[in-house]
Amino acid sequence: MYVVRWARGTPALPNPLLAAAVMASLALQMADLYTPLNEYFGVVPVGITDWDS
């Protein structure tokens, strides 16, 4: 969504609800990965050494 707006030169934040939803989603993902919730959901953050092929 934001990439299309950037490519066309339109403002990226005309819809404050969309921006809030994106930020809330990012915050929930970070909370899931970097708090004790990761044990409950069975997830682990990807380390820098995991990115090499």
All heavy atoms as TSV, in Angstrom:
chain	resi	resn	atom	element	x	y	z
A	1	MET	N	N	0.823	-1.191	0.000
A	1	MET	CA	C	0.000	0.000	0.000
A	1	MET	C	C	0.865	1.252	0.000
A	1	MET	O	O	0.648	2.139	-0.797
A	1	MET	CB	C	-0.919	-0.052	1.223
A	1	MET	CG	C	-1.827	1.111	1.338
A	1	MET	SD	S	-3.063	0.971	0.067
A	1	MET	CE	C	-4.060	2.350	0.396
A	2	TYR	N	N	1.819	1.306	0.895
A	2	TYR	CA	C	2.648	2.494	0.979
A	2	TYR	C	C	3.596	2.605	-0.211
A	2	TYR	O	O	3.925	3.691	-0.635
A	2	TYR	CB	C	3.444	2.502	2.282
A	2	TYR	CG	C	2.559	2.776	3.475
A	2	TYR	CD1	C	2.285	1.790	4.405
A	2	TYR	CD2	C	1.985	4.019	3.664
A	2	TYR	CE1	C	1.471	2.031	5.479
A	2	TYR	CE2	C	1.168	4.276	4.732
A	2	TYR	CZ	C	0.913	3.281	5.648
A	2	TYR	OH	O	0.106	3.526	6.702
A	3	VAL	N	N	4.023	1.475	-0.763
A	3	VAL	CA	C	4.931	1.505	-1.904
A	3	VAL	C	C	4.226	2.093	-3.114
A	3	VAL	O	O	4.800	2.880	-3.858
A	3	VAL	CB	C	5.467	0.091	-2.208
A	3	VAL	CG1	C	6.296	0.093	-3.473
A	3	VAL	CG2	C	6.276	-0.419	-1.043
A	4	VAL	N	N	2.972	1.735	-3.325
A	4	VAL	CA	C	2.221	2.270	-4.458
A	4	VAL	C	C	2.047	3.770	-4.308
A	4	VAL	O	O	2.196	4.524	-5.265
A	4	VAL	CB	C	0.849	1.557	-4.570
A	4	VAL	CG1	C	-0.018	2.218	-5.622
A	4	VAL	CG2	C	1.047	0.090	-4.881
A	5	ARG	N	N	1.752	4.237	-3.126
A	5	ARG	CA	C	1.582	5.676	-2.911
A	5	ARG	C	C	2.900	6.413	-3.140
A	5	ARG	O	O	2.908	7.496	-3.699
A	5	ARG	CB	C	1.060	5.946	-1.505
A	5	ARG	CG	C	-0.356	5.504	-1.322
A	5	ARG	CD	C	-0.850	5.899	0.055
A	5	ARG	NE	N	-2.228	5.552	0.226
A	5	ARG	CZ	C	-3.245	6.311	-0.144
A	5	ARG	NH1	N	-3.013	7.465	-0.720
A	5	ARG	NH2	N	-4.479	5.926	0.051
A	6	TRP	N	N	4.003	5.820	-2.710
A	6	TRP	CA	C	5.296	6.461	-2.902
A	6	TRP	C	C	5.639	6.541	-4.387
A	6	TRP	O	O	6.128	7.550	-4.859
A	6	TRP	CB	C	6.367	5.685	-2.150
A	6	TRP	CG	C	7.740	6.203	-2.370
A	6	TRP	CD1	C	8.296	7.327	-1.836
A	6	TRP	CD2	C	8.741	5.632	-3.209
A	6	TRP	NE1	N	9.567	7.476	-2.284
A	6	TRP	CE2	C	9.872	6.459	-3.132
A	6	TRP	CE3	C	8.780	4.498	-4.018
A	6	TRP	CZ2	C	11.027	6.171	-3.839
A	6	TRP	CZ3	C	9.930	4.229	-4.710
A	6	TRP	CH2	C	11.032	5.061	-4.613
A	7	ALA	N	N	5.369	5.486	-5.125
A	7	ALA	CA	C	5.697	5.452	-6.553
A	7	ALA	C	C	4.873	6.458	-7.344
A	7	ALA	O	O	5.345	7.006	-8.339
A	7	ALA	CB	C	5.480	4.048	-7.110
A	8	ARG	N	N	3.665	6.719	-6.916
A	8	ARG	CA	C	2.804	7.666	-7.631
A	8	ARG	C	C	2.942	9.091	-7.130
A	8	ARG	O	O	2.344	9.997	-7.687
A	8	ARG	CB	C	1.351	7.228	-7.513
A	8	ARG	CG	C	1.092	5.948	-8.249
A	8	ARG	CD	C	-0.355	5.614	-8.225
A	8	ARG	NE	N	-0.587	4.376	-8.963
A	8	ARG	CZ	C	-1.760	3.865	-9.182
A	8	ARG	NH1	N	-2.829	4.488	-8.719
A	8	ARG	NH2	N	-1.887	2.753	-9.838
A	9	GLY	N	N	3.683	9.281	-6.041
A	9	GLY	CA	C	3.903	10.624	-5.516
A	9	GLY	C	C	2.754	11.164	-4.690
A	9	GLY	O	O	2.680	12.359	-4.450
A	10	THR	N	N	1.847	10.310	-4.235
A	10	THR	CA	C	0.750	10.769	-3.389
A	10	THR	C	C	1.178	10.697	-1.929
A	10	THR	O	O	2.087	9.946	-1.573
A	10	THR	CB	C	-0.505	9.901	-3.602
A	10	THR	OG1	O	-0.178	8.540	-3.338
A	10	THR	CG2	C	-1.030	10.017	-5.016
A	11	PRO	N	N	0.545	11.457	-1.068
A	11	PRO	CA	C	0.915	11.425	0.350
A	11	PRO	C	C	0.726	10.038	0.952
A	11	PRO	O	O	-0.233	9.338	0.630
A	11	PRO	CB	C	-0.034	12.420	1.008
A	11	PRO	CG	C	-0.701	13.156	-0.080
A	11	PRO	CD	C	-0.529	12.398	-1.348
A	12	ALA	N	N	1.633	9.642	1.814
A	12	ALA	CA	C	1.599	8.300	2.387
A	12	ALA	C	C	0.651	8.182	3.571
A	12	ALA	O	O	0.255	7.089	3.928
A	12	ALA	CB	C	3.002	7.893	2.808
A	13	LEU	N	N	0.303	9.266	4.202
A	13	LEU	CA	C	-0.524	9.184	5.410
A	13	LEU	C	C	-1.834	9.974	5.321
A	13	LEU	O	O	-2.196	10.681	6.252
A	13	LEU	CB	C	0.279	9.672	6.616
A	13	LEU	CG	C	1.523	8.861	6.945
A	13	LEU	CD1	C	2.293	9.520	8.070
A	13	LEU	CD2	C	1.181	7.442	7.293
A	14	PRO	N	N	-2.582	9.860	4.225
A	14	PRO	CA	C	-3.855	10.585	4.193
A	14	PRO	C	C	-4.928	9.911	5.038
A	14	PRO	O	O	-5.906	10.521	5.412
A	14	PRO	CB	C	-4.250	10.560	2.721
A	14	PRO	CG	C	-3.649	9.303	2.209
A	14	PRO	CD	C	-2.356	9.162	2.980
A	15	ASN	N	N	-4.748	8.641	5.336
A	15	ASN	CA	C	-5.719	7.892	6.118
A	15	ASN	C	C	-5.101	7.533	7.469
A	15	ASN	O	O	-4.330	6.590	7.578
A	15	ASN	CB	C	-6.119	6.622	5.362
A	15	ASN	CG	C	-7.225	5.861	6.037
A	15	ASN	OD1	O	-7.575	6.136	7.174
A	15	ASN	ND2	N	-7.773	4.890	5.328
A	16	PRO	N	N	-5.452	8.262	8.517
A	16	PRO	CA	C	-4.843	7.995	9.827
A	16	PRO	C	C	-5.227	6.625	10.392
A	16	PRO	O	O	-4.457	6.034	11.136
A	16	PRO	CB	C	-5.357	9.122	10.715
A	16	PRO	CG	C	-6.505	9.712	10.002
A	16	PRO	CD	C	-6.349	9.411	8.553
A	17	LEU	N	N	-6.380	6.098	10.023
A	17	LEU	CA	C	-6.759	4.767	10.511
A	17	LEU	C	C	-5.880	3.684	9.899
A	17	LEU	O	O	-5.518	2.715	10.572
A	17	LEU	CB	C	-8.229	4.484	10.198
A	17	LEU	CG	C	-9.231	5.334	10.971
A	17	LEU	CD1	C	-10.642	5.019	10.512
A	17	LEU	CD2	C	-9.086	5.137	12.453
A	18	LEU	N	N	-5.511	3.839	8.637
A	18	LEU	CA	C	-4.608	2.881	8.010
A	18	LEU	C	C	-3.241	2.934	8.675
A	18	LEU	O	O	-2.648	1.897	8.965
A	18	LEU	CB	C	-4.482	3.161	6.516
A	18	LEU	CG	C	-3.490	2.279	5.762
A	18	LEU	CD1	C	-3.909	0.820	5.825
A	18	LEU	CD2	C	-3.352	2.737	4.330
A	19	ALA	N	N	-2.728	4.117	8.927
A	19	ALA	CA	C	-1.432	4.251	9.593
A	19	ALA	C	C	-1.480	3.644	10.993
A	19	ALA	O	O	-0.536	2.959	11.409
A	19	ALA	CB	C	-1.036	5.725	9.662
A	20	ALA	N	N	-2.572	3.849	11.712
A	20	ALA	CA	C	-2.716	3.276	13.054
A	20	ALA	C	C	-2.772	1.749	12.992
A	20	ALA	O	O	-2.182	1.062	13.839
A	20	ALA	CB	C	-3.959	3.829	13.730
A	21	ALA	N	N	-3.454	1.211	11.990
A	21	ALA	CA	C	-3.545	-0.248	11.855
A	21	ALA	C	C	-2.182	-0.853	11.536
A	21	ALA	O	O	-1.829	-1.910	12.074
A	21	ALA	CB	C	-4.547	-0.601	10.764
A	22	VAL	N	N	-1.399	-0.196	10.688
A	22	VAL	CA	C	-0.063	-0.689	10.357
A	22	VAL	C	C	0.833	-0.654	11.588
A	22	VAL	O	O	1.553	-1.613	11.882
A	22	VAL	CB	C	0.552	0.118	9.200
A	22	VAL	CG1	C	2.017	-0.210	9.010
A	22	VAL	CG2	C	-0.222	-0.143	7.917
A	23	MET	N	N	0.774	0.428	12.342
A	23	MET	CA	C	1.601	0.542	13.551
A	23	MET	C	C	1.169	-0.466	14.619
A	23	MET	O	O	2.012	-1.061	15.290
A	23	MET	CB	C	1.537	1.970	14.100
A	23	MET	CG	C	2.153	3.002	13.176
A	23	MET	SD	S	3.847	2.629	12.720
A	23	MET	CE	C	4.663	2.838	14.271
A	24	ALA	N	N	-0.127	-0.674	14.776
A	24	ALA	CA	C	-0.615	-1.652	15.762
A	24	ALA	C	C	-0.180	-3.064	15.377
A	24	ALA	O	O	0.225	-3.849	16.239
A	24	ALA	CB	C	-2.132	-1.572	15.878
A	25	SER	N	N	-0.243	-3.377	14.092
A	25	SER	CA	C	0.186	-4.696	13.632
A	25	SER	C	C	1.666	-4.911	13.893
A	25	SER	O	O	2.077	-5.971	14.357
A	25	SER	CB	C	-0.109	-4.834	12.137
A	25	SER	OG	O	0.406	-6.035	11.640
A	26	LEU	N	N	2.475	-3.907	13.608
A	26	LEU	CA	C	3.912	-3.998	13.858
A	26	LEU	C	C	4.195	-4.158	15.353
A	26	LEU	O	O	5.021	-4.974	15.751
A	26	LEU	CB	C	4.628	-2.765	13.303
A	26	LEU	CG	C	6.128	-2.741	13.453
A	26	LEU	CD1	C	6.762	-3.889	12.680
A	26	LEU	CD2	C	6.679	-1.409	12.962
A	27	ALA	N	N	3.490	-3.407	16.185
A	27	ALA	CA	C	3.692	-3.493	17.631
A	27	ALA	C	C	3.302	-4.878	18.166
A	27	ALA	O	O	4.007	-5.448	19.007
A	27	ALA	CB	C	2.878	-2.413	18.341
A	28	LEU	N	N	2.219	-5.439	17.655
A	28	LEU	CA	C	1.812	-6.773	18.102
A	28	LEU	C	C	2.807	-7.842	17.663
A	28	LEU	O	O	3.093	-8.781	18.410
A	28	LEU	CB	C	0.414	-7.104	17.585
A	28	LEU	CG	C	-0.729	-6.351	18.257
A	28	LEU	CD1	C	-2.034	-6.591	17.505
A	28	LEU	CD2	C	-0.854	-6.761	19.708
A	29	GLN	N	N	3.360	-7.714	16.472
A	29	GLN	CA	C	4.360	-8.669	16.009
A	29	GLN	C	C	5.624	-8.586	16.854
A	29	GLN	O	O	6.214	-9.613	17.204
A	29	GLN	CB	C	4.687	-8.431	14.542
A	29	GLN	CG	C	3.575	-8.830	13.615
A	29	GLN	CD	C	3.900	-8.535	12.169
A	29	GLN	OE1	O	5.005	-8.138	11.827
A	29	GLN	NE2	N	2.923	-8.730	11.310
A	30	MET	N	N	6.063	-7.374	17.166
A	30	MET	CA	C	7.255	-7.217	18.004
A	30	MET	C	C	7.003	-7.751	19.411
A	30	MET	O	O	7.876	-8.390	20.005
A	30	MET	CB	C	7.674	-5.741	18.077
A	30	MET	CG	C	8.144	-5.164	16.768
A	30	MET	SD	S	9.623	-5.967	16.159
A	30	MET	CE	C	8.999	-6.708	14.673
A	31	ALA	N	N	5.810	-7.514	19.944
A	31	ALA	CA	C	5.482	-8.029	21.277
A	31	ALA	C	C	5.470	-9.551	21.282
A	31	ALA	O	O	5.908	-10.183	22.239
A	31	ALA	CB	C	4.128	-7.485	21.728
A	32	ASP	N	N	4.987	-10.138	20.202
A	32	ASP	CA	C	4.950	-11.596	20.118
A	32	ASP	C	C	6.352	-12.181	20.027
A	32	ASP	O	O	6.646	-13.211	20.613
A	32	ASP	CB	C	4.127	-12.017	18.902
A	32	ASP	CG	C	3.953	-13.514	18.801
A	32	ASP	OD1	O	3.918	-14.178	19.854
A	32	ASP	OD2	O	3.854	-14.019	17.676
A	33	LEU	N	N	7.242	-11.537	19.315
A	33	LEU	CA	C	8.586	-12.081	19.116
A	33	LEU	C	C	9.537	-11.825	20.278
A	33	LEU	O	O	10.360	-12.668	20.595
A	33	LEU	CB	C	9.201	-11.499	17.841
A	33	LEU	CG	C	8.711	-12.102	16.542
A	33	LEU	CD1	C	9.290	-11.333	15.375
A	33	LEU	CD2	C	9.079	-13.560	16.441
A	34	TYR	N	N	9.459	-10.668	20.901
A	34	TYR	CA	C	10.491	-10.251	21.849
A	34	TYR	C	C	10.030	-10.163	23.297
A	34	TYR	O	O	10.675	-9.518	24.111
A	34	TYR	CB	C	11.079	-8.911	21.404
A	34	TYR	CG	C	11.731	-9.016	20.046
A	34	TYR	CD1	C	11.170	-8.406	18.935
A	34	TYR	CD2	C	12.897	-9.752	19.878
A	34	TYR	CE1	C	11.773	-8.514	17.682
A	34	TYR	CE2	C	13.498	-9.872	18.636
A	34	TYR	CZ	C	12.926	-9.249	17.549
A	34	TYR	OH	O	13.514	-9.370	16.320
A	35	THR	N	N	8.912	-10.795	23.629
A	35	THR	CA	C	8.452	-10.876	25.012
A	35	THR	C	C	8.212	-12.347	25.340
A	35	THR	O	O	8.305	-13.197	24.462
A	35	THR	CB	C	7.148	-10.068	25.213
A	35	THR	OG1	O	6.112	-10.682	24.450
A	35	THR	CG2	C	7.313	-8.611	24.844
A	36	PRO	N	N	7.883	-12.663	26.571
A	36	PRO	CA	C	7.601	-14.064	26.906
A	36	PRO	C	C	6.429	-14.675	26.136
A	36	PRO	O	O	6.214	-15.883	26.194
A	36	PRO	CB	C	7.298	-14.009	28.407
A	36	PRO	CG	C	8.076	-12.848	28.886
A	36	PRO	CD	C	8.010	-11.839	27.776
A	37	LEU	N	N	5.683	-13.871	25.394
A	37	LEU	CA	C	4.611	-14.423	24.565
A	37	LEU	C	C	5.154	-15.365	23.495
A	37	LEU	O	O	4.427	-16.228	23.004
A	37	LEU	CB	C	3.830	-13.294	23.875
A	37	LEU	CG	C	2.881	-12.491	24.746
A	37	LEU	CD1	C	2.330	-11.316	23.960
A	37	LEU	CD2	C	1.767	-13.360	25.261
A	38	ASN	N	N	6.436	-15.223	23.146
A	38	ASN	CA	C	6.994	-16.086	22.100
A	38	ASN	C	C	6.982	-17.549	22.524
A	38	ASN	O	O	6.857	-18.430	21.684
A	38	ASN	CB	C	8.381	-15.634	21.669
A	38	ASN	CG	C	9.413	-15.703	22.763
A	38	ASN	OD1	O	9.136	-16.128	23.871
A	38	ASN	ND2	N	10.609	-15.261	22.461
A	39	GLU	N	N	7.091	-17.828	23.809
A	39	GLU	CA	C	7.010	-19.212	24.281
A	39	GLU	C	C	5.590	-19.753	24.135
A	39	GLU	O	O	5.399	-20.918	23.791
A	39	GLU	CB	C	7.469	-19.303	25.734
A	39	GLU	CG	C	8.937	-18.993	25.911
A	39	GLU	CD	C	9.348	-18.990	27.365
A	39	GLU	OE1	O	8.559	-19.478	28.209
A	39	GLU	OE2	O	10.438	-18.502	27.652
A	40	TYR	N	N	4.615	-18.922	24.384
A	40	TYR	CA	C	3.218	-19.338	24.259
A	40	TYR	C	C	2.867	-19.655	22.801
A	40	TYR	O	O	2.196	-20.637	22.515
A	40	TYR	CB	C	2.297	-18.244	24.801
A	40	TYR	CG	C	0.831	-18.569	24.663
A	40	TYR	CD1	C	0.216	-19.485	25.508
A	40	TYR	CD2	C	0.067	-17.961	23.677
A	40	TYR	CE1	C	-1.126	-19.787	25.379
A	40	TYR	CE2	C	-1.272	-18.261	23.540
A	40	TYR	CZ	C	-1.862	-19.174	24.390
A	40	TYR	OH	O	-3.189	-19.475	24.250
A	41	PHE	N	N	3.314	-18.803	21.885
A	41	PHE	CA	C	3.004	-18.997	20.469
A	41	PHE	C	C	4.003	-19.907	19.753
A	41	PHE	O	O	3.784	-20.284	18.609
A	41	PHE	CB	C	2.940	-17.652	19.746
A	41	PHE	CG	C	1.721	-16.846	20.105
A	41	PHE	CD1	C	1.826	-15.740	20.920
A	41	PHE	CD2	C	0.482	-17.204	19.624
A	41	PHE	CE1	C	0.709	-14.998	21.250
A	41	PHE	CE2	C	-0.644	-16.477	19.954
A	41	PHE	CZ	C	-0.534	-15.366	20.767
A	42	GLY	N	N	5.113	-20.223	20.391
A	42	GLY	CA	C	6.097	-21.116	19.795
A	42	GLY	C	C	6.863	-20.486	18.637
A	42	GLY	O	O	7.126	-21.153	17.639
A	43	VAL	N	N	7.218	-19.217	18.772
A	43	VAL	CA	C	7.971	-18.527	17.727
A	43	VAL	C	C	9.295	-18.031	18.293
A	43	VAL	O	O	9.438	-17.838	19.496
A	43	VAL	CB	C	7.182	-17.332	17.133
A	43	VAL	CG1	C	5.923	-17.814	16.450
A	43	VAL	CG2	C	6.827	-16.322	18.207
A	44	VAL	N	N	10.266	-17.843	17.418
A	44	VAL	CA	C	11.550	-17.271	17.805
A	44	VAL	C	C	11.939	-16.226	16.777
A	44	VAL	O	O	11.622	-16.362	15.594
A	44	VAL	CB	C	12.660	-18.340	17.903
A	44	VAL	CG1	C	12.373	-19.314	19.023
A	44	VAL	CG2	C	12.822	-19.077	16.608
A	45	PRO	N	N	12.624	-15.165	17.197
A	45	PRO	CA	C	13.081	-14.174	16.227
A	45	PRO	C	C	14.173	-14.761	15.338
A	45	PRO	O	O	14.948	-15.617	15.765
A	45	PRO	CB	C	13.610	-13.031	17.075
A	45	PRO	CG	C	13.669	-13.520	18.461
A	45	PRO	CD	C	12.908	-14.786	18.564
A	46	VAL	N	N	14.216	-14.305	14.107
A	46	VAL	CA	C	15.237	-14.756	13.168
A	46	VAL	C	C	16.520	-13.981	13.449
A	46	VAL	O	O	16.514	-12.752	13.476
A	46	VAL	CB	C	14.780	-14.521	11.718
A	46	VAL	CG1	C	15.859	-14.910	10.740
A	46	VAL	CG2	C	13.510	-15.295	11.435
A	47	GLY	N	N	17.606	-14.712	13.682
A	47	GLY	CA	C	18.890	-14.075	13.933
A	47	GLY	C	C	19.601	-13.704	12.646
A	47	GLY	O	O	19.229	-14.153	11.550
A	48	ILE	N	N	20.625	-12.898	12.761
A	48	ILE	CA	C	21.370	-12.456	11.587
A	48	ILE	C	C	22.075	-13.625	10.897
A	48	ILE	O	O	22.213	-13.648	9.676
A	48	ILE	CB	C	22.369	-11.321	11.951
A	48	ILE	CG1	C	22.936	-10.664	10.713
A	48	ILE	CG2	C	23.492	-11.844	12.812
A	48	ILE	CD1	C	21.957	-9.825	9.967
A	49	THR	N	N	22.466	-14.628	11.658
A	49	THR	CA	C	23.142	-15.783	11.057
A	49	THR	C	C	22.169	-16.699	10.322
A	49	THR	O	O	22.591	-17.546	9.537
A	49	THR	CB	C	23.883	-16.586	12.130
A	49	THR	OG1	O	22.952	-16.997	13.126
A	49	THR	CG2	C	24.986	-15.754	12.762
A	50	ASP	N	N	20.875	-16.553	10.574
A	50	ASP	CA	C	19.882	-17.386	9.886
A	50	ASP	C	C	19.580	-16.911	8.482
A	50	ASP	O	O	18.921	-17.610	7.725
A	50	ASP	CB	C	18.582	-17.403	10.702
A	50	ASP	CG	C	18.775	-18.026	12.069
A	50	ASP	OD1	O	19.603	-18.935	12.185
A	50	ASP	OD2	O	18.101	-17.570	13.028
A	51	TRP	N	N	20.027	-15.712	8.105
A	51	TRP	CA	C	19.688	-15.150	6.805
A	51	TRP	C	C	20.610	-15.644	5.685
A	51	TRP	O	O	20.281	-15.489	4.515
A	51	TRP	CB	C	19.755	-13.630	6.858
A	51	TRP	CG	C	18.552	-13.051	7.539
A	51	TRP	CD1	C	18.479	-12.690	8.858
A	51	TRP	CD2	C	17.273	-12.793	6.999
A	51	TRP	NE1	N	17.232	-12.222	9.150
A	51	TRP	CE2	C	16.466	-12.278	8.013
A	51	TRP	CE3	C	16.723	-12.954	5.727
A	51	TRP	CZ2	C	15.143	-11.920	7.803
A	51	TRP	CZ3	C	15.403	-12.593	5.521
A	51	TRP	CH2	C	14.635	-12.080	6.551
A	52	ASP	N	N	21.774	-16.209	6.017
A	52	ASP	CA	C	22.662	-16.651	4.940
A	52	ASP	C	C	22.138	-17.943	4.313
A	52	ASP	O	O	21.557	-18.792	4.959
A	52	ASP	CB	C	24.099	-16.848	5.449
A	52	ASP	CG	C	24.202	-17.884	6.559
A	52	ASP	OD1	O	23.151	-18.292	7.069
A	52	ASP	OD2	O	25.330	-18.251	6.916
A	53	SER	N	N	22.331	-18.061	3.040
A	53	SER	CA	C	21.783	-19.230	2.318
A	53	SER	C	C	22.777	-20.331	2.202
A	53	SER	O	O	23.843	-20.257	1.792
A	53	SER	CB	C	21.341	-18.807	0.929
A	53	SER	OG	O	20.318	-17.870	1.040
